[in-house]
Amino acid sequence: MKKKLIRALFCAAMVTSGLAGCSGNHSATGTAAQEAVGKTSASSETGRVYYLNFKPEVDEQWQEITKAYQEETGVELKVVTAASGTYEEVLKSEIAGSKAPTLFQINGPVGYQNWKDYCLDLTNTELYNALSDKELAVKGEDGGVYGIPYTVESYGIIYNDAIMRAYFATEGAKAASVDAINSFAKLKEVVEDMTLKKPELGIEGVFASTSLLPGEDWRWQTHLANIPVYYEYRDNHVSDMEKLTFYYSDNYKNIFDLYINNSTCAPGLLGSKAVTDSMAEFALGECAMVQNGNWAWSQISEVEGNVVKEEDIKFMPIYTGIEGEENQGLCTGTENFWCVNSQASEADQKATLDFVNWMITSDKGKDYMVNKLGNAAPFTTFGDDEKPSDPLAKEMYRYMDSGKTSITWNFTTFPSQAFKDDFGAALLEYCNGNMTWNEVKDLVVARWAEEKAAIVQ
């Protein structure tokens, strides 16, 4: 009954928000994809490239790449971008067409299970051989290589150092610097004191609003949820589990409660908040902290009226109260893996591999990868001077070089989008006072087991 209730609530929330669908895959919109500009003189013998892009925020850049590549090589290249939350549905539709994508994306091992019939073995390709850490690749049961990561990313708590310095200068501050914040206990102490001093600091909340609008809740049902899953996997010496106990659910609750009780927005209003709302609040100086990843630099810098200086944008780890967390770094990994369509013609496969090799070996391709797409490309073909230089990327590299233990991205093993959607819906009901935390925990455990069993079947 609880599961049915949450699904019903989730559907109702989606209808209220003007969204459609409740199957775990969001419906595509009429403006979800934009085809590449320009015409090509490439013949069928040279093959064609059709890339289905996952990230709407870089569609403009991919269209620029399309034009440049076609002009340089004469090879037909088309890039179509799926709207946010619709990628799986768009891929299902496009892959069945006569002009199917030759290059597409999976999010990791679970994504590979869904699309393995269309994934070409890339073991003997230049793309795989150039990968700096071969363990990052998605491999099949046969040992073949079927997904190649094209970027590495990190997420944590982004903070405005100017506001933090102002706080440390207040009378009775609970810490003298951010360096003293290396545990949940200290973070909680500082945050709650900052909440008391909001008028003095000129902020509306310590944290930006916790966006729980359906489809906008991925920072909590995926990214934040990764931390307790990471530690449960670690304790059991596994990389996946058919049944999750959610052993560290209280630690999740620790930081989630801190977010919602010390933010710019009352808990009961979070169902109307999107990620863009959160990032705007941070950019406008209305709060001191926001959980997000290094990709958020553009979301901050491009906000009209942004008041946060580049040198004041910093990262700290997400602390939850788990023993040993003083040695914890950022959550670092990827869910962005290139796959080549094994059902495409040999000419199209070759053209596609030539294209991705151009992206990671040519000066122009590497410039697009780093400076336009913002990718921290994990390939040996990129030198130290060919890395993103924005402030959050610099922070990512700083943590990676600090000796701290990075939290690996295990959410690529989460059983399904339906599981994540149900988790997000339950979090919203918790914020609204309609569910207890124990009910949220029970739902997570039950839905994980159900969705994992469905994969096996």
C-alpha positions as CSV (number, residue, x, y, z in Angstrom):
1,M,0.0,0.0,0.0
2,K,2.8,2.4,0.8
3,K,4.5,1.8,-2.5
4,K,1.2,2.5,-4.3
5,L,0.6,5.6,-2.3
6,I,4.0,7.0,-3.1
7,R,3.6,6.3,-6.8
8,A,0.1,7.9,-6.8
9,L,1.5,11.0,-5.0
10,F,4.4,11.2,-7.4
11,C,2.0,11.0,-10.4
12,A,-0.2,13.7,-8.8
13,A,2.9,15.9,-8.3
14,M,3.9,15.5,-11.9
15,V,0.5,16.4,-13.2
16,T,0.5,19.5,-10.9
17,S,3.9,20.5,-12.3
18,G,2.7,20.1,-15.9
19,L,4.7,17.0,-16.4
20,A,3.5,13.7,-17.9
21,G,4.1,10.1,-17.3
22,C,4.7,7.9,-14.3
23,S,6.5,4.9,-15.5
24,G,10.0,5.9,-14.5
25,N,10.8,7.3,-18.0
26,H,9.8,10.9,-18.6
27,S,8.1,11.7,-21.8
28,A,9.9,13.7,-24.6
29,T,8.7,17.1,-25.6
30,G,8.4,18.6,-29.0
31,T,11.5,20.7,-28.5
32,A,13.6,18.0,-26.9
33,A,16.0,17.6,-29.7
34,Q,17.7,19.9,-32.2
35,E,19.3,18.6,-35.3
36,A,22.8,19.7,-36.4
37,V,23.0,22.6,-38.8
38,G,24.6,22.6,-42.2
39,K,24.7,20.1,-45.1
40,T,27.4,17.6,-45.8
41,S,28.9,16.2,-48.9
42,A,29.9,12.9,-47.3
43,S,29.0,9.8,-49.2
44,S,27.5,6.6,-47.7
45,E,30.9,5.0,-48.2
46,T,32.5,7.3,-45.7
47,G,29.9,6.6,-43.1
48,R,28.0,9.0,-40.9
49,V,27.9,10.0,-37.3
50,Y,24.8,10.6,-35.2
51,Y,25.3,11.4,-31.6
52,L,22.4,11.4,-29.1
53,N,23.6,13.9,-26.5
54,F,22.6,13.5,-22.8
55,K,23.3,17.0,-21.5
56,P,20.9,19.9,-22.6
57,E,23.2,22.5,-21.0
58,V,25.8,21.9,-23.7
59,D,23.6,21.5,-26.8
60,E,24.8,24.8,-28.2
61,Q,28.4,23.7,-27.9
62,W,27.7,20.4,-29.6
63,Q,26.0,22.2,-32.5
64,E,29.2,24.3,-32.9
65,I,31.3,21.2,-32.8
66,T,29.1,19.7,-35.5
67,K,29.6,22.5,-37.9
68,A,33.4,22.6,-37.3
69,Y,33.8,18.9,-37.8
70,Q,31.8,18.8,-41.0
71,E,33.7,21.7,-42.4
72,E,37.0,20.1,-41.6
73,T,36.3,16.5,-42.6
74,G,33.3,16.5,-44.9
75,V,31.9,13.7,-42.8
76,E,28.2,13.8,-42.0
77,L,27.7,14.6,-38.3
78,K,24.4,15.1,-36.5
79,V,23.9,15.8,-32.8
80,V,20.5,15.6,-31.2
81,T,20.0,16.6,-27.6
82,A,17.3,15.0,-25.4
83,A,15.5,17.2,-23.0
84,S,16.3,16.9,-19.3
85,G,14.9,13.6,-17.9
86,T,13.9,12.1,-21.3
87,Y,17.1,10.5,-22.5
88,E,16.1,6.9,-22.1
89,E,12.8,7.4,-23.8
90,V,14.4,9.3,-26.7
91,L,17.1,6.7,-27.1
92,K,14.5,3.9,-27.2
93,S,12.6,5.8,-30.0
94,E,15.7,6.7,-32.0
95,I,17.6,3.4,-31.7
96,A,14.7,1.6,-33.5
97,G,14.8,4.0,-36.5
98,S,16.4,3.5,-39.9
99,K,18.9,6.3,-39.1
100,A,19.7,5.3,-35.5
101,P,22.3,7.0,-33.3
102,T,25.8,5.6,-34.0
103,L,27.1,7.2,-30.7
104,F,25.1,7.3,-27.5
105,Q,25.5,7.3,-23.8
106,I,24.9,5.0,-20.8
107,N,25.2,5.9,-17.2
108,G,27.2,2.8,-16.1
109,P,26.7,-0.9,-15.4
110,V,22.9,-0.7,-15.1
111,G,22.7,1.3,-18.3
112,Y,24.8,-1.3,-20.0
113,Q,22.4,-4.1,-19.0
114,N,19.6,-2.1,-20.7
115,W,21.6,-1.4,-23.9
116,K,24.1,-4.2,-24.2
117,D,22.6,-5.5,-27.5
118,Y,23.6,-2.1,-29.0
119,C,27.1,-1.7,-27.5
120,L,30.1,-2.4,-29.7
121,D,33.1,-4.0,-28.0
122,L,35.7,-1.2,-27.9
123,T,38.6,-3.2,-26.5
124,N,40.8,-2.8,-29.5
125,T,40.1,0.8,-30.2
126,E,42.3,3.9,-29.9
127,L,39.6,5.4,-27.6
128,Y,40.0,2.7,-25.0
129,N,43.8,2.5,-25.3
130,A,44.0,6.3,-24.6
131,L,41.9,5.9,-21.4
132,S,44.2,6.9,-18.5
133,D,42.5,4.5,-16.0
134,K,41.2,1.4,-17.8
135,E,39.2,0.5,-14.6
136,L,36.8,3.4,-15.4
137,A,35.4,1.6,-18.4
138,V,32.2,-0.3,-18.4
139,K,32.9,-4.0,-19.0
140,G,30.6,-6.9,-19.8
141,E,30.5,-10.4,-18.4
142,D,32.7,-11.5,-21.3
143,G,35.4,-9.1,-20.4
144,G,34.7,-6.8,-23.3
145,V,34.8,-3.0,-23.1
146,Y,31.4,-1.4,-23.9
147,G,31.4,2.0,-22.4
148,I,34.2,4.6,-22.3
149,P,34.0,7.6,-19.8
150,Y,34.5,10.9,-21.5
151,T,34.7,13.1,-18.4
152,V,35.3,12.8,-14.7
153,E,33.3,15.0,-12.3
154,S,33.0,15.8,-8.6
155,Y,30.2,17.0,-6.4
156,G,30.0,18.2,-2.8
157,I,28.9,21.3,-0.9
158,I,29.7,24.4,-2.8
159,Y,30.2,27.4,-0.5
160,N,30.7,31.2,-0.8
161,D,34.0,31.8,0.9
162,A,33.3,35.5,1.3
163,I,30.2,34.7,3.4
164,M,32.0,32.1,5.4
165,R,34.9,34.5,6.2
166,A,32.3,37.0,7.3
167,Y,30.8,34.4,9.6
168,F,34.2,33.4,11.1
169,A,34.7,37.0,12.0
170,T,31.5,37.2,14.1
171,E,31.5,37.0,17.8
172,G,31.3,33.5,19.2
173,A,31.7,31.8,15.8
174,K,31.9,28.0,16.1
175,A,35.0,27.7,13.9
176,A,37.9,29.9,12.8
177,S,38.0,28.7,9.2
178,V,36.6,26.2,6.8
179,D,39.6,24.0,7.5
180,A,38.1,23.3,10.9
181,I,34.9,21.8,9.4
182,N,35.8,18.2,8.8
183,S,32.9,16.3,10.3
184,F,29.1,16.5,10.4
185,A,29.1,17.5,14.0
186,K,31.2,20.6,13.3
187,L,29.3,21.4,10.1
188,K,26.0,21.2,12.0
189,E,27.4,23.5,14.8
190,V,28.5,26.1,12.3
191,V,25.4,26.0,10.1
192,E,23.0,26.3,13.0
193,D,25.0,29.3,14.4
194,M,25.0,30.9,10.9
195,T,21.2,30.5,10.8
196,L,20.9,32.5,14.1
197,K,23.1,35.2,12.5
198,K,21.3,35.4,9.1
199,P,20.5,39.1,9.5
200,E,24.1,39.9,10.4
201,L,25.4,37.9,7.4
202,G,22.8,39.3,5.0
203,I,21.5,35.9,3.9
204,E,18.1,34.3,3.7
205,G,19.4,30.8,4.6
206,V,22.6,29.0,5.0
207,F,21.7,26.5,2.3
208,A,20.0,27.0,-1.0
209,S,16.5,25.5,-1.3
210,T,16.4,21.7,-1.5
211,S,14.8,21.3,-5.0
212,L,12.2,18.5,-4.8
213,L,10.1,19.3,-7.8
214,P,9.6,16.0,-9.6
215,G,12.4,15.6,-12.1
216,E,14.5,18.2,-10.3
217,D,15.3,16.0,-7.2
218,W,18.3,14.1,-8.6
219,R,20.7,15.9,-6.1
220,W,19.0,14.0,-3.3
221,Q,17.6,10.7,-4.7
222,T,20.8,10.1,-6.6
223,H,23.8,12.2,-5.6
224,L,23.2,12.4,-1.8
225,A,21.9,8.8,-1.7
226,N,25.2,7.7,-3.2
227,I,27.0,8.4,0.1
228,P,25.2,5.8,2.3
229,V,25.3,3.3,-0.5
230,Y,29.0,3.8,-1.0
231,Y,29.7,3.1,2.7
232,E,27.3,0.1,2.7
233,Y,29.1,-1.4,-0.3
234,R,32.4,-0.7,1.4
235,D,31.4,-2.5,4.6
236,N,30.3,-5.5,2.6
237,H,33.3,-5.5,0.2
238,V,31.0,-5.4,-2.9
239,S,30.3,-3.2,-5.8
240,D,26.6,-3.9,-6.0
241,M,23.8,-5.4,-3.9
242,E,20.6,-7.1,-4.8
243,K,19.2,-6.0,-1.4
244,L,20.1,-2.8,0.3
245,T,19.7,-2.5,4.1
246,F,20.1,1.4,4.0
247,Y,22.3,0.9,7.0
248,Y,23.4,4.5,6.9
249,S,19.9,6.0,6.5
250,D,20.3,8.0,9.8
251,N,23.4,9.6,8.3
252,Y,21.5,10.5,5.2
253,K,18.8,12.0,7.5
254,N,21.5,14.0,9.3
255,I,22.6,16.0,6.4
256,F,19.2,16.1,4.7
257,D,17.6,17.6,7.8
258,L,20.4,20.1,8.1
259,Y,19.7,21.2,4.5
260,I,15.9,21.6,4.8
261,N,15.9,23.2,8.3
262,N,18.6,25.8,7.5
263,S,17.7,26.9,4.0
264,T,16.2,29.8,2.1
265,C,12.9,27.9,1.8
266,A,10.5,26.3,4.3
267,P,10.4,22.5,4.0
268,G,6.7,22.5,2.9
269,L,7.5,24.6,-0.1
270,L,10.3,22.5,-1.5
271,G,8.1,20.6,-4.0
272,S,7.9,23.8,-6.1
273,K,11.7,24.3,-6.3
274,A,13.9,23.5,-9.2
275,V,17.7,23.3,-9.4
276,T,17.9,26.6,-11.2
277,D,16.1,28.2,-8.2
278,S,18.8,26.8,-5.9
279,M,21.7,27.9,-8.1
280,A,20.2,31.4,-8.5
281,E,19.9,31.8,-4.8
282,F,23.5,31.0,-4.4
283,A,24.6,33.2,-7.3
284,L,22.7,36.2,-5.8
285,G,24.2,35.8,-2.4
286,E,21.0,34.7,-0.7
287,C,22.7,31.7,0.9
288,A,26.2,30.5,1.7
289,M,26.1,26.9,0.5
290,V,24.5,24.6,-2.1
291,Q,25.1,20.9,-2.9
292,N,26.0,20.4,-6.5
293,G,28.9,19.5,-8.8
294,N,31.7,21.1,-10.6
295,W,29.4,21.5,-13.7
296,A,27.6,24.2,-11.6
297,W,30.1,26.9,-12.4
298,S,28.2,28.0,-15.5
299,Q,24.9,27.8,-13.6
300,I,26.4,30.3,-11.1
301,S,28.4,32.6,-13.4
302,E,25.7,33.0,-16.0
303,V,22.9,34.1,-13.5
304,E,22.0,37.7,-14.2
305,G,23.1,39.7,-11.2
306,N,25.6,37.1,-9.9
307,V,27.5,38.6,-7.0
308,V,29.8,35.7,-6.1
309,K,33.3,36.3,-7.1
310,E,35.2,33.5,-8.9
311,E,37.8,33.3,-6.2
312,D,35.2,32.8,-3.5
313,I,33.6,29.7,-5.0
314,K,34.9,26.6,-3.1
315,F,34.1,23.0,-2.3
316,M,33.8,21.0,0.9
317,P,32.9,17.3,1.3
318,I,29.4,16.2,2.2
319,Y,29.7,15.2,5.8
320,T,27.0,12.9,7.3
321,G,28.5,11.7,10.6
322,I,30.1,8.4,9.5
323,E,33.2,7.4,11.4
324,G,36.4,8.4,9.7
325,E,34.8,11.1,7.5
326,E,37.5,13.6,8.4
327,N,39.6,11.9,5.7
328,Q,36.7,12.0,3.1
329,G,37.1,13.9,-0.1
330,L,34.5,14.9,-2.7
331,C,32.2,12.4,-4.5
332,T,34.2,11.8,-7.7
333,G,33.4,9.6,-10.7
334,T,31.3,9.6,-13.8
335,E,28.0,8.5,-15.3
336,N,28.9,9.6,-18.8
337,F,30.0,6.7,-21.0
338,W,30.2,6.8,-24.7
339,C,29.0,3.7,-26.6
340,V,29.2,2.9,-30.3
341,N,26.1,1.3,-31.8
342,S,27.0,-2.3,-32.6
343,Q,24.0,-2.5,-35.0
344,A,25.3,0.3,-37.2
345,S,27.1,-0.4,-40.4
346,E,30.9,-0.9,-40.4
347,A,31.3,2.4,-42.3
348,D,29.2,4.2,-39.7
349,Q,31.1,2.6,-36.8
350,K,34.4,3.6,-38.3
351,A,33.2,7.1,-38.9
352,T,32.0,7.3,-35.3
353,L,35.3,6.0,-33.9
354,D,37.2,8.5,-36.1
355,F,35.0,11.3,-34.7
356,V,35.6,10.5,-31.0
357,N,39.3,10.0,-31.7
358,W,39.3,13.5,-33.2
359,M,37.6,14.8,-30.0
360,I,40.4,13.4,-27.8
361,T,43.5,13.8,-30.1
362,S,43.2,16.9,-32.3
363,D,44.0,20.3,-31.0
364,K,40.6,21.6,-32.0
365,G,38.7,18.6,-30.6
366,K,40.5,18.8,-27.3
367,D,39.9,22.5,-27.0
368,Y,36.2,21.8,-27.5
369,M,36.3,19.0,-24.9
370,V,37.9,21.2,-22.2
371,N,37.0,24.8,-22.9
372,K,33.6,24.5,-24.4
373,L,32.1,21.3,-22.9
374,G,34.0,21.7,-19.6
375,N,35.1,18.0,-19.5
376,A,37.8,16.8,-17.3
377,A,38.7,14.3,-20.0
378,P,40.3,11.1,-18.5
379,F,42.6,10.4,-21.5
380,T,46.4,10.3,-21.8
381,T,46.2,12.5,-24.8
382,F,45.4,15.5,-22.6
383,G,48.3,17.3,-20.9
384,D,48.3,19.2,-17.6
385,D,47.6,22.4,-19.4
386,E,44.6,20.9,-21.1
387,K,42.3,20.8,-18.1
388,P,39.2,23.0,-17.2
389,S,40.3,26.1,-15.4
390,D,37.0,27.2,-13.8
391,P,37.0,27.5,-10.0
392,L,35.1,24.4,-9.3
393,A,37.3,22.3,-11.6
394,K,40.3,23.6,-9.8
395,E,38.8,22.6,-6.5
396,M,38.1,19.1,-7.9
397,Y,41.7,18.7,-8.9
398,R,42.8,20.1,-5.5
399,Y,40.8,17.4,-3.6
400,M,41.9,14.7,-6.0
401,D,45.6,15.6,-5.2
402,S,45.0,16.1,-1.5
403,G,45.3,12.5,-0.3
404,K,41.7,12.5,0.8
405,T,39.5,9.5,0.0
406,S,37.2,10.2,-2.8
407,I,33.6,8.8,-2.6
408,T,33.2,6.8,-5.8
409,W,30.0,7.1,-7.8
410,N,28.0,4.1,-7.0
411,F,24.6,5.5,-8.1
412,T,25.3,4.0,-11.5
413,T,24.3,0.7,-9.9
414,F,21.0,2.1,-8.6
415,P,18.4,-0.3,-10.0
416,S,16.2,2.0,-12.0
417,Q,14.9,5.5,-12.6
418,A,11.6,4.4,-11.0
419,F,13.4,3.6,-7.8
420,K,15.0,7.1,-7.8
421,D,11.7,8.7,-8.6
422,D,10.0,6.9,-5.7
423,F,12.8,7.9,-3.3
424,G,12.4,11.5,-4.4
425,A,8.7,11.4,-3.9
426,A,9.1,9.9,-0.5
427,L,11.6,12.7,0.5
428,L,9.0,15.3,-0.5
429,E,6.3,13.6,1.6
430,Y,8.8,13.6,4.5
431,C,9.3,17.3,4.1
432,N,5.6,17.8,3.9
433,G,5.1,15.9,7.1
434,N,3.2,13.1,5.5
435,M,5.8,10.3,6.0
436,T,8.1,9.4,8.9
437,W,11.7,8.8,8.3
438,N,11.3,5.1,9.1
439,E,8.7,4.9,6.4
440,V,11.1,6.5,3.9
441,K,13.8,4.0,4.9
442,D,11.4,1.1,4.5
443,L,10.3,2.3,1.1
444,V,13.9,2.7,-0.1
445,V,14.8,-0.9,1.0
446,A,11.6,-2.4,-0.5
447,R,11.8,-0.6,-3.9
448,W,15.5,-1.3,-4.2
449,A,14.9,-5.1,-3.8
450,E,11.9,-5.0,-6.2
451,E,13.7,-3.1,-9.0
452,K,16.8,-5.2,-8.7
453,A,14.7,-8.4,-8.9
454,A,13.0,-6.9,-12.0
455,I,16.4,-6.5,-13.7
456,V,17.3,-10.2,-13.1
457,Q,13.9,-11.3,-14.6
